[in-house]
Amino acid sequence: RHSNDTQKLETTTKELLEEYFLSYDVDEACECIRELDSPGFMHRVVVVSVMLACAKGTPNERKLVAQLLQQM
């Protein structure tokens, strides 16, 4: 079971990814991830990003996540 902090970070990550999928602004998305200020959570950012892109099911979201992960 996740702690409340982890749940909040996952929710924030999902929200910022949804915004990124609309804005296509990879620099802003990376900045938001840095602002999470949780280095121990970065592996979950990767997992959440990939899971969300797969759940969306569109090539565009998968491409955007690939760009984001490359830039992180």
DSSP file with accessible surface (Angstrom, degrees, kcal/mol):
  #  RESIDUE AA STRUCTURE BP1 BP2  ACC     N-H-->O    O-->H-N    N-H-->O    O-->H-N    TCO  KAPPA ALPHA  PHI   PSI    X-CA   Y-CA   Z-CA
    1    1 A R              0   0  276      0, 0.0     2,-0.2     0, 0.0     0, 0.0   0.000 360.0 360.0 360.0 137.0    0.0    0.0    0.0
    2    2 A H        -     0   0   84      1,-0.1     2,-0.1     2,-0.1     0, 0.0  -0.461 360.0-118.0 -78.8 148.8    1.3    3.5   -0.9
    3    3 A S     >  -     0   0   63     -2,-0.2     4,-2.5     1,-0.1     5,-0.2  -0.323  31.4-105.5 -74.2 166.0    1.8    6.2    1.6
    4    4 A N  H  > S+     0   0  108      1,-0.2     4,-2.4     2,-0.2     5,-0.2   0.890 121.9  53.6 -60.1 -39.5   -0.2    9.4    1.3
    5    5 A D  H  > S+     0   0  112      2,-0.2     4,-2.4     1,-0.2    -1,-0.2   0.922 109.4  47.5 -62.8 -43.6    2.9   11.2    0.1
    6    6 A T  H  > S+     0   0   37      2,-0.2     4,-2.6     1,-0.2    -2,-0.2   0.916 111.4  51.0 -64.8 -41.3    3.4    8.6   -2.7
    7    7 A Q  H  X S+     0   0   79     -4,-2.5     4,-2.5     1,-0.2    -1,-0.2   0.911 110.6  49.0 -62.4 -41.7   -0.2    8.8   -3.6
    8    8 A K  H  X S+     0   0  132     -4,-2.4     4,-2.7     2,-0.2    -1,-0.2   0.909 111.3  49.6 -64.1 -42.6   -0.1   12.6   -3.9
    9    9 A L  H  X S+     0   0   32     -4,-2.4     4,-2.5     2,-0.2    -2,-0.2   0.901 111.5  48.8 -64.1 -40.0    3.1   12.4   -6.0
   10   10 A E  H  X S+     0   0   20     -4,-2.6     4,-2.5     2,-0.2    -2,-0.2   0.921 112.0  48.7 -66.2 -41.3    1.4    9.9   -8.3
   11   11 A T  H  X S+     0   0   72     -4,-2.5     4,-2.4     2,-0.2    -2,-0.2   0.936 112.9  47.6 -63.3 -45.6   -1.7   12.0   -8.6
   12   12 A T  H  X S+     0   0   60     -4,-2.7     4,-2.6     1,-0.2     5,-0.2   0.906 111.2  51.8 -62.1 -40.5    0.4   15.1   -9.4
   13   13 A T  H  X S+     0   0    0     -4,-2.5     4,-2.3     1,-0.2    -2,-0.2   0.929 109.7  48.7 -62.8 -45.2    2.4   13.2  -11.9
   14   14 A K  H  X S+     0   0  101     -4,-2.5     4,-2.4     1,-0.2    -1,-0.2   0.914 111.9  50.1 -61.3 -41.9   -0.7   12.0  -13.7
   15   15 A E  H  X S+     0   0  123     -4,-2.4     4,-2.1     2,-0.2    -2,-0.2   0.921 111.1  47.4 -64.2 -43.5   -2.0   15.6  -13.8
   16   16 A L  H  X S+     0   0   19     -4,-2.6     4,-2.4     1,-0.2    -1,-0.2   0.878 111.6  51.4 -69.1 -32.3    1.2   17.0  -15.2
   17   17 A L  H  X S+     0   0    0     -4,-2.3     4,-2.6     2,-0.2    -2,-0.2   0.917 107.9  51.9 -68.2 -41.0    1.3   14.3  -17.8
   18   18 A E  H  X S+     0   0   69     -4,-2.4     4,-0.9     1,-0.2    -2,-0.2   0.914 111.6  47.4 -60.3 -42.1   -2.3   15.0  -18.8
   19   19 A E  H >X S+     0   0  117     -4,-2.1     4,-2.5     1,-0.2     3,-0.7   0.915 110.4  52.4 -64.2 -42.0   -1.4   18.7  -19.2
   20   20 A Y  H 3X S+     0   0    2     -4,-2.4     4,-3.0     1,-0.2    -2,-0.2   0.903 103.0  57.9 -61.4 -39.7    1.7   17.7  -21.2
   21   21 A F  H 3< S+     0   0    9     -4,-2.6    -1,-0.2     1,-0.2    -2,-0.2   0.779 114.2  39.5 -62.9 -24.6   -0.4   15.6  -23.6
   22   22 A L  H << S+     0   0  133     -4,-0.9    -2,-0.2    -3,-0.7    -1,-0.2   0.818 124.0  36.0 -90.2 -36.1   -2.4   18.7  -24.3
   23   23 A S  H  < S-     0   0   52     -4,-2.5    -2,-0.2    -5,-0.1    -3,-0.2   0.725  81.6-148.5 -92.7 -26.0    0.5   21.3  -24.4
   24   24 A Y     <  +     0   0  134     -4,-3.0     2,-1.2    -5,-0.2     3,-0.2   0.659  48.6 143.2  63.2  16.9    3.3   19.2  -26.0
   25   25 A D     >  +     0   0   70     -5,-0.2     4,-2.2    -6,-0.2    -1,-0.2  -0.688  23.7 175.5 -93.6  90.3    5.7   21.4  -23.9
   26   26 A V  H  > S+     0   0   26     -2,-1.2     4,-2.6     1,-0.2     5,-0.2   0.860  77.6  55.8 -65.6 -34.8    8.4   18.9  -22.9
   27   27 A D  H  > S+     0   0   99      2,-0.2     4,-2.2     1,-0.2    -1,-0.2   0.927 109.2  46.6 -64.4 -42.7   10.5   21.6  -21.2
   28   28 A E  H  > S+     0   0  101      2,-0.2     4,-2.6     1,-0.2    -2,-0.2   0.911 111.5  51.5 -64.4 -42.0    7.6   22.6  -19.0
   29   29 A A  H  X S+     0   0    4     -4,-2.2     4,-2.2     1,-0.2    -2,-0.2   0.929 110.5  48.5 -61.7 -43.7    6.8   18.9  -18.1
   30   30 A C  H  X S+     0   0    2     -4,-2.6     4,-2.5     2,-0.2    -1,-0.2   0.898 110.5  51.5 -63.4 -39.8   10.4   18.3  -17.2
   31   31 A E  H  X S+     0   0   72     -4,-2.2     4,-2.3     2,-0.2    -2,-0.2   0.922 108.9  50.5 -62.7 -43.1   10.4   21.4  -15.0
   32   32 A C  H  X S+     0   0   32     -4,-2.6     4,-0.7     2,-0.2    -2,-0.2   0.897 109.9  50.7 -62.2 -38.9    7.3   20.2  -13.2
   33   33 A I  H >< S+     0   0    6     -4,-2.2     3,-1.0     1,-0.2     4,-0.5   0.929 109.9  49.5 -65.5 -42.7    8.9   16.9  -12.6
   34   34 A R  H >< S+     0   0  146     -4,-2.5     3,-1.7     1,-0.3    -2,-0.2   0.893 104.8  59.7 -61.4 -37.2   12.0   18.6  -11.2
   35   35 A E  H 3< S+     0   0  126     -4,-2.3    -1,-0.3     1,-0.3    -2,-0.2   0.679  86.1  74.7 -68.6 -16.2    9.7   20.7   -8.9
   36   36 A L  T << S-     0   0   26     -3,-1.0    -1,-0.3    -4,-0.7    -2,-0.2   0.808  86.8-158.6 -60.7 -28.2    8.3   17.5   -7.4
   37   37 A D    <   +     0   0  135     -3,-1.7    -2,-0.1    -4,-0.5    -3,-0.1   0.888  48.9 123.0  50.9  47.0   11.7   17.5   -5.6
   38   38 A S    >>  +     0   0   32     -5,-0.4     3,-2.5     1,-0.1     4,-0.5  -0.620  31.9 174.3-137.2  76.5   11.5   13.8   -4.9
   39   39 A P  G >4 S+     0   0  107      0, 0.0     3,-1.2     0, 0.0     4,-0.3   0.845  81.9  58.9 -55.3 -32.9   14.5   12.0   -6.4
   40   40 A G  G 34 S+     0   0   65      1,-0.2     3,-0.2     2,-0.1     4,-0.2   0.595 103.0  54.7 -72.8  -7.8   13.5    8.7   -4.8
   41   41 A F  G X> S+     0   0   11     -3,-2.5     4,-1.5     1,-0.1     3,-1.1   0.523  77.3  96.3 -99.8  -7.8   10.2    9.0   -6.7
   42   42 A M  H <X S+     0   0   53     -3,-1.2     4,-1.9    -4,-0.5     5,-0.2   0.834  78.7  57.8 -59.4 -34.1   11.7    9.3  -10.2
   43   43 A H  H 3> S+     0   0  121     -4,-0.3     4,-2.1     1,-0.2    -1,-0.3   0.890 106.3  50.7 -63.2 -33.3   11.4    5.6  -10.9
   44   44 A R  H <> S+     0   0   56     -3,-1.1     4,-3.3     2,-0.2     5,-0.3   0.843 103.4  58.6 -72.2 -31.9    7.6    5.9  -10.3
   45   45 A V  H  X S+     0   0    0     -4,-1.5     4,-2.5     2,-0.2    -1,-0.2   0.934 108.1  47.1 -59.7 -43.4    7.4    8.9  -12.7
   46   46 A V  H  X S+     0   0   59     -4,-1.9     4,-2.5     2,-0.2     5,-0.2   0.952 114.5  45.7 -62.4 -48.9    8.8    6.6  -15.4
   47   47 A V  H  X S+     0   0   52     -4,-2.1     4,-2.8     1,-0.2     5,-0.2   0.941 114.7  46.8 -61.8 -48.1    6.3    3.8  -14.5
   48   48 A V  H  X S+     0   0    5     -4,-3.3     4,-2.7     1,-0.2     5,-0.2   0.911 112.2  51.9 -62.1 -40.6    3.3    6.2  -14.3
   49   49 A S  H  X S+     0   0    0     -4,-2.5     4,-2.4    -5,-0.3    -1,-0.2   0.939 113.1  42.8 -61.4 -48.3    4.3    7.8  -17.6
   50   50 A V  H  X S+     0   0   65     -4,-2.5     4,-2.5     2,-0.2     5,-0.2   0.928 115.1  49.6 -66.6 -43.1    4.5    4.5  -19.4
   51   51 A M  H  X S+     0   0  119     -4,-2.8     4,-2.5    -5,-0.2    -2,-0.2   0.916 112.4  47.5 -63.5 -41.6    1.4    3.1  -17.9
   52   52 A L  H  X S+     0   0   29     -4,-2.7     4,-2.4    -5,-0.2    -1,-0.2   0.925 111.5  50.2 -67.1 -41.3   -0.6    6.3  -18.7
   53   53 A A  H  X S+     0   0    3     -4,-2.4     4,-1.6    -5,-0.2     5,-0.4   0.914 113.2  46.3 -63.4 -40.1    0.7    6.4  -22.3
   54   54 A C  H  < S+     0   0   81     -4,-2.5    -1,-0.2     1,-0.2    -2,-0.2   0.897 111.4  51.7 -69.1 -38.6   -0.3    2.7  -22.7
   55   55 A A  H  < S+     0   0   83     -4,-2.5    -2,-0.2     1,-0.2    -1,-0.2   0.874 106.7  53.4 -66.2 -36.6   -3.7    3.3  -21.2
   56   56 A K  H  < S-     0   0   84     -4,-2.4    -1,-0.2    -5,-0.2    -2,-0.2   0.868  93.4-157.7 -64.3 -39.3   -4.3    6.2  -23.5
   57   57 A G     <  +     0   0   42     -4,-1.6    -3,-0.1     1,-0.2    -1,-0.1   0.494  44.6 122.6  78.4   5.6   -3.5    3.9  -26.4
   58   58 A T     >  -     0   0   55     -5,-0.4     4,-1.8     1,-0.1    -1,-0.2  -0.793  65.3-132.7-103.6 146.5   -2.6    6.5  -28.9
   59   59 A P  H  > S+     0   0   94      0, 0.0     4,-2.6     0, 0.0     5,-0.2   0.843 105.6  61.9 -59.6 -32.0    0.7    6.7  -30.7
   60   60 A N  H  > S+     0   0   56      2,-0.2     4,-2.6     1,-0.2     5,-0.2   0.936 104.4  44.7 -62.8 -47.7    0.8   10.4  -30.0
   61   61 A E  H  > S+     0   0   29      2,-0.2     4,-2.5    -3,-0.2     5,-0.2   0.902 113.2  51.5 -64.0 -38.6    0.9    9.9  -26.2
   62   62 A R  H  X S+     0   0  111     -4,-1.8     4,-2.3    -9,-0.3    -2,-0.2   0.923 111.0  48.3 -64.1 -40.3    3.4    7.1  -26.5
   63   63 A K  H  X S+     0   0  131     -4,-2.6     4,-2.4     1,-0.2    -2,-0.2   0.922 111.2  50.2 -64.7 -43.8    5.6    9.4  -28.6
   64   64 A L  H  X S+     0   0    4     -4,-2.6     4,-2.5     2,-0.2    -2,-0.2   0.907 110.6  49.1 -62.3 -41.9    5.3   12.2  -26.1
   65   65 A V  H  X S+     0   0    5     -4,-2.5     4,-3.0     2,-0.2     5,-0.3   0.919 109.2  52.6 -64.8 -40.8    6.2   10.0  -23.2
   66   66 A A  H  X S+     0   0   57     -4,-2.3     4,-2.1     1,-0.2    -2,-0.2   0.931 111.1  47.4 -60.1 -42.6    9.3    8.7  -25.1
   67   67 A Q  H  X S+     0   0   75     -4,-2.4     4,-2.1     2,-0.2    -1,-0.2   0.914 112.7  49.2 -64.4 -42.4   10.3   12.3  -25.7
   68   68 A L  H  X S+     0   0    0     -4,-2.5     4,-2.0     1,-0.2    -2,-0.2   0.947 111.5  47.7 -63.8 -47.4    9.8   13.2  -22.1
   69   69 A L  H  < S+     0   0   53     -4,-3.0    -1,-0.2     1,-0.2    -2,-0.2   0.874 111.3  52.0 -63.4 -36.0   11.7   10.2  -20.8
   70   70 A Q  H  < S+     0   0  173     -4,-2.1    -1,-0.2    -5,-0.3    -2,-0.2   0.898 113.0  44.3 -66.2 -38.2   14.6   11.0  -23.1
   71   71 A Q  H  <        0   0   94     -4,-2.1    -2,-0.2     1,-0.2    -1,-0.2   0.751 360.0 360.0 -79.7 -24.6   14.8   14.6  -22.0
   72   72 A M     <        0   0   86     -4,-2.0    -1,-0.2    -5,-0.2    -2,-0.2   0.883 360.0 360.0 -63.7 360.0   14.5   13.8  -18.3
